[in-house]
């Protein structure tokens, strides 16, 4: 009796163990099927999302719908420049910052013969070229004024409100730096017989670095020197805060610009030089340019150029390079443009009075349209198909279709 019971119990255990093993196998197979199904669904969704993204990125549009429209009254000879997500309208009588619904954020009146504007993140300046007055504004409105002692040639503002002003009179140039309230911070004289004629200046985003392009013409020879000043710790022990300089024979650099806090571009007659460095900038890349430049444009990641396209159906050629000097985009176009610029989403906008072309950096002509009214400014509108058109007498929020 006892032996039979033991055998029976052992058989029961074998059967029970076999059932458990089979059950575990079924659970494992079920989990594998669930994981496989989940993986297939994820791959399918990623494929759909990727396909939609590629479709949107490569699609071209010829039409658009107006989502909203606001009437606007502007004085004659009013110019527009972007300031954060808004625009600054300015002319000889004053400047104002308005949003896309034409609500006035701030207003500054003045009298200027040739107003020029510069912006950097939360600050903007308006200066009278060849005059002696500078107005400083932040997001909320006016915060400082500057009255110079010599005619102003160029002005730039940093992201903390520091303002660099290039002045020149009777063969002597001078660079002054002020704080956001217009208080004097630093200066440097440039005697043309020793250093060359000051052509342009640029101040870094943090206001600590400043660059100057100095042109020297002597007995028929031309040389440009790009000088870097540092008003932080790196320049305290240097003569006149000059930390480094680079000279280029037979070259003119009429425009220099800090693209980021530590990257500056010198746009020259035969090449563009990219400098990089937190304290003492060094040459990062050189872009050779064989044709005469018609226009330049840039943002914090790219530099772009427009050249005349000789003996071709499209009279203009557009090229974009990254900050390593690699060509990213090359396109020919045929509209007689008024402005070319990067939009907030890195798209390139070529704008004529009543026509515009928008290119992606992938070389796709995203939009080409003609308008009944002249377009004065175009901005990205947030969505991938959304834009803001600042037309004559009207601001439109539109969507491509």
C-alpha positions in Angstrom: 0.0 0.0 0.0 2.7 2.4 1.0 4.8 1.8 -2.0 1.9 2.2 -4.4 1.0 5.6 -2.8 4.6 6.8 -3.3 4.6 5.8 -6.9 1.2 7.5 -7.4 2.5 10.7 -5.8 5.7 10.7 -7.9 3.6 10.3 -11.1 1.4 13.1 -10.0 4.5 15.3 -9.5 5.8 14.4 -12.9 2.4 15.3 -14.5 2.2 18.5 -12.5 5.8 19.5 -13.5 5.0 18.8 -17.1 1.9 20.9 -17.0 3.8 23.8 -15.4 6.5 23.6 -18.1 3.9 23.6 -20.8 2.2 26.5 -19.3 5.5 28.5 -19.0 6.2 27.7 -22.6 2.7 29.0 -23.6 3.2 32.2 -21.5 6.7 32.7 -23.1 5.3 32.2 -26.7 2.4 34.7 -25.8 4.9 37.3 -24.5 7.0 36.9 -27.7 3.9 37.4 -29.8 3.0 40.5 -27.9 6.6 41.9 -28.1 6.7 41.1 -31.8 3.3 42.7 -32.4 4.3 45.8 -30.4 7.6 46.0 -32.4 5.7 45.8 -35.7 3.2 48.5 -34.5 6.1 50.8 -33.4 7.9 50.2 -36.7 4.7 50.9 -38.7 4.0 54.1 -36.7 7.6 55.3 -37.2 7.4 54.5 -40.9 4.1 56.5 -41.1 5.6 59.4 -39.1 8.8 59.4 -41.2 6.8 59.2 -44.4 4.6 62.1 -43.4 7.6 64.1 -42.3 9.5 63.4 -45.6 6.3 64.3 -47.6 5.9 67.6 -45.8 9.6 68.4 -46.0 9.7 67.7 -49.8 6.3 69.0 -50.8 6.1 72.2 -52.8 3.2 74.7 -52.4 1.9 77.3 -54.8 -1.1 78.6 -52.9 -2.0 79.6 -49.3 -5.0 80.4 -47.2 -5.3 83.5 -45.0 -6.0 82.4 -41.4 -6.5 85.9 -40.1 -5.8 89.5 -41.3 -5.3 92.8 -39.5 -5.2 96.2 -41.2 -2.2 98.3 -40.5 -1.2 101.9 -41.3 2.4 102.8 -42.0 4.2 106.0 -42.9 6.0 106.3 -46.2 9.5 104.8 -46.3 8.9 102.5 -43.3 11.3 99.6 -42.9 10.8 96.3 -41.0 13.1 94.1 -39.0 12.3 91.1 -36.9 12.6 91.4 -33.1 12.0 88.1 -31.2 8.5 87.0 -32.5 7.5 90.6 -33.4 8.8 93.3 -35.7 10.2 96.7 -35.4 8.9 99.3 -37.8 11.1 102.3 -38.2 11.5 105.4 -40.4 12.9 108.9 -40.0 10.4 109.9 -37.4 10.4 107.0 -35.0 10.4 103.3 -34.3 7.7 101.0 -32.8 7.6 97.3 -31.9 4.3 95.6 -32.9 3.0 92.0 -32.9 1.3 90.1 -35.6 -2.1 91.5 -34.5 -0.7 95.1 -34.9 -0.7 95.7 -31.1 1.9 98.2 -30.2 4.4 96.9 -27.6 6.5 100.1 -27.4 7.1 103.3 -29.3 10.1 105.6 -29.7 9.9 109.0 -31.4 13.0 110.8 -32.8 14.2 112.7 -35.8 16.9 111.0 -37.9 18.1 111.4 -41.5 19.2 107.8 -41.9 18.0 105.4 -39.1 19.6 102.0 -38.8 18.6 99.2 -36.5 20.4 96.3 -34.8 18.9 93.6 -32.6 20.2 90.8 -30.3 17.8 88.6 -28.4 16.0 90.9 -25.9 17.6 94.2 -27.0 17.4 96.6 -30.0 19.1 99.8 -30.9 18.2 102.5 -33.4 21.0 104.9 -34.5 21.3 107.8 -36.9 24.0 106.9 -39.5 26.4 109.9 -39.7 24.4 111.5 -36.8 25.1 111.5 -33.1 22.1 109.8 -31.4 21.4 106.2 -30.3 18.3 104.8 -28.6 18.3 101.5 -26.6 15.2 99.4 -26.2 14.4 96.0 -24.6 11.3 93.9 -24.9 9.2 96.3 -22.8 10.4 99.6 -24.4 13.1 102.3 -24.3 15.7 102.0 -21.5 18.6 104.2 -22.5 20.0 106.9 -24.8 23.5 107.7 -26.2 24.8 111.0 -27.6 28.1 110.6 -29.3 30.8 113.2 -30.0 31.5 112.1 -33.6 29.3 110.9 -36.5 28.1 107.3 -36.1 29.2 104.8 -38.8 28.0 101.5 -37.3 26.2 100.3 -34.1 25.6 96.9 -32.6 23.9 95.6 -29.4 24.7 92.6 -27.2 22.2 90.3 -25.5 22.6 92.1 -22.1 22.1 95.5 -23.7 25.8 96.6 -24.1 26.1 98.8 -27.2 29.2 99.2 -29.4 29.4 102.3 -31.6 31.9 102.9 -34.4 32.5 106.6 -35.1 34.7 108.4 -37.6 35.6 112.0 -38.3 38.6 113.7 -40.1 40.6 110.6 -40.4 40.2 109.4 -36.8 38.0 106.5 -35.8 36.8 105.7 -32.4 35.0 102.7 -30.9 32.9 103.3 -27.7 31.1 100.7 -25.6 28.1 101.6 -23.4 25.8 99.8 -21.0 22.0 99.3 -21.5 21.3 102.7 -20.0 23.7 104.5 -22.2 26.5 104.8 -19.6 30.1 104.8 -21.1 32.1 101.6 -20.4 35.2 101.6 -22.7 36.7 103.2 -25.7 39.5 102.8 -28.3 40.9 105.3 -30.8 41.8 104.2 -34.3 44.2 106.6 -36.1 43.9 105.8 -39.8 47.5 106.5 -40.5 48.6 103.8 -38.1 45.8 101.2 -38.0 43.8 101.8 -41.2 40.3 103.1 -41.9 37.6 101.4 -39.7 35.2 99.7 -42.0 33.0 97.7 -39.6 32.7 96.4 -36.1 30.8 93.6 -34.3 30.2 92.8 -30.7 29.7 89.3 -29.2 26.4 88.3 -27.7 27.8 88.6 -24.1 29.3 92.0 -24.8 32.9 90.9 -23.8 34.4 90.5 -27.3 34.5 93.0 -30.0 36.0 92.8 -33.6 36.9 95.5 -36.0 37.7 95.4 -39.7 40.4 98.0 -40.6 41.3 98.8 -44.2 44.8 100.1 -45.0 45.4 101.5 -48.5 49.1 102.5 -48.9 50.8 103.3 -52.2 48.4 101.3 -54.3 48.4 98.2 -52.0 45.3 97.1 -50.1 45.4 95.3 -46.7 42.7 94.5 -44.2 43.3 93.7 -40.6 40.7 92.0 -38.4 41.3 93.0 -34.8 39.8 91.2 -31.8 39.3 93.0 -28.5 38.4 91.2 -25.2 37.0 93.3 -22.3 36.9 90.3 -20.0 39.8 88.6 -18.0 41.6 87.5 -21.2 42.2 91.1 -22.4 43.0 92.8 -19.1 46.8 92.3 -19.5 46.8 93.1 -23.2 47.6 96.5 -24.8 44.3 98.2 -25.6 42.6 94.9 -24.8 43.7 93.5 -28.2 44.0 89.7 -27.9 44.8 88.8 -31.5 44.7 90.2 -35.1 44.8 88.8 -38.6 46.0 90.7 -41.7 45.0 89.9 -45.3 46.7 91.4 -48.3 44.7 92.4 -51.4 41.5 91.8 -49.4 38.6 94.0 -48.2 36.2 92.9 -45.4 33.4 95.4 -45.5 31.2 93.3 -43.2 32.0 91.3 -40.0 29.4 89.7 -37.7 29.4 87.6 -34.6 27.1 84.7 -35.5 27.2 83.2 -32.0 28.9 84.3 -28.9 32.2 82.6 -29.9 31.9 82.5 -33.7 32.5 85.5 -36.0 32.4 85.7 -39.8 34.4 88.2 -41.9 32.7 88.7 -45.2 35.4 89.6 -47.8 35.7 90.5 -51.4 37.3 87.1 -52.4 36.6 84.9 -49.4 34.7 84.7 -46.1 36.7 83.7 -43.0 35.1 82.0 -40.0 36.8 82.7 -36.7 36.0 80.8 -33.5 37.3 81.1 -29.9 36.0 81.9 -26.4 38.9 84.3 -25.6 41.3 84.5 -28.6 39.5 83.6 -31.8 41.3 81.5 -34.4 40.5 80.8 -38.0 38.0 77.9 -38.2 37.2 77.9 -41.9 37.8 79.8 -45.1 35.3 79.9 -47.9 36.7 80.9 -51.3 34.4 83.1 -53.4 35.3 83.6 -57.0 32.3 85.6 -58.2 31.3 89.1 -57.0 28.9 89.0 -54.1 25.5 90.6 -54.5 24.1 89.9 -51.1 25.0 88.1 -47.8 22.8 86.6 -45.2 23.4 84.5 -42.1 22.2 83.1 -38.9 23.8 81.3 -35.9 24.5 78.2 -38.0 24.9 79.1 -41.7 26.2 81.8 -44.0 24.7 82.5 -47.4 25.6 84.4 -50.5 23.9 85.6 -53.8 26.0 85.9 -56.9 25.3 87.1 -60.5 24.7 84.1 -62.7 26.4 85.0 -65.9 25.0 83.7 -69.2 22.2 81.7 -67.6 18.5 81.7 -67.7 18.3 82.4 -64.0 20.3 85.5 -63.3 21.1 84.8 -59.7 22.8 82.0 -57.8 22.3 81.2 -54.1 24.8 79.3 -52.0 24.7 78.4 -48.3 27.6 77.1 -46.2 27.8 75.7 -42.7 30.3 77.1 -40.2 32.9 74.5 -41.2 32.9 75.9 -44.8 30.9 73.0 -46.3 28.4 73.8 -49.0 24.8 73.0 -47.9 22.7 74.5 -50.6 23.1 75.8 -54.1 20.2 77.1 -56.2 19.6 79.3 -59.2 16.6 81.7 -59.2 15.2 84.4 -61.5 13.3 87.0 -59.4 14.6 90.5 -58.9 14.7 90.2 -55.2 14.6 93.0 -52.6 15.7 90.9 -49.6 17.1 87.5 -48.9 17.3 86.0 -45.4 17.0 83.0 -43.1 13.7 82.5 -41.5 13.4 81.2 -37.9 13.3 77.6 -39.1 16.5 77.8 -41.2 14.5 78.1 -44.4 15.8 80.7 -47.0 13.3 83.3 -48.1 14.0 85.3 -51.3 11.5 88.2 -51.4 10.7 90.6 -54.2 8.0 93.3 -53.9 5.1 91.0 -54.9 6.7 87.6 -55.2 8.7 85.3 -53.0 10.5 81.9 -53.0 11.1 79.8 -49.9 13.8 77.1 -50.0 14.6 74.4 -47.5 18.2 73.5 -46.8 17.5 70.2 -48.5 17.2 72.1 -51.8 13.4 71.9 -52.0 11.5 74.9 -53.4 8.9 74.8 -50.7 6.8 77.8 -51.8 6.8 80.1 -54.8 4.0 82.7 -55.0 2.9 86.0 -56.4 0.8 88.5 -54.4 -1.7 91.2 -55.2 0.0 93.5 -52.6 3.7 94.2 -52.0 5.1 92.1 -49.2 7.4 94.1 -46.9 8.5 91.3 -44.5 7.9 87.5 -44.2 8.3 85.6 -40.9 7.9 82.0 -39.8 4.5 81.5 -38.1 5.3 78.6 -35.7 3.8 75.7 -37.7 5.6 74.0 -40.5 3.2 75.5 -43.1 2.4 78.7 -41.2 3.9 82.2 -42.0 3.2 85.8 -41.3 3.1 88.2 -44.3 3.6 91.9 -43.5 2.0 93.3 -46.6 1.3 96.9 -47.5 -1.4 98.1 -45.1 -2.1 94.6 -43.8 -0.7 91.8 -41.7 -1.7 88.3 -42.7 -1.3 85.0 -40.9 -1.3 82.4 -43.6 -1.0 78.6 -44.1 0.4 77.0 -47.2 -1.8 74.6 -49.1 
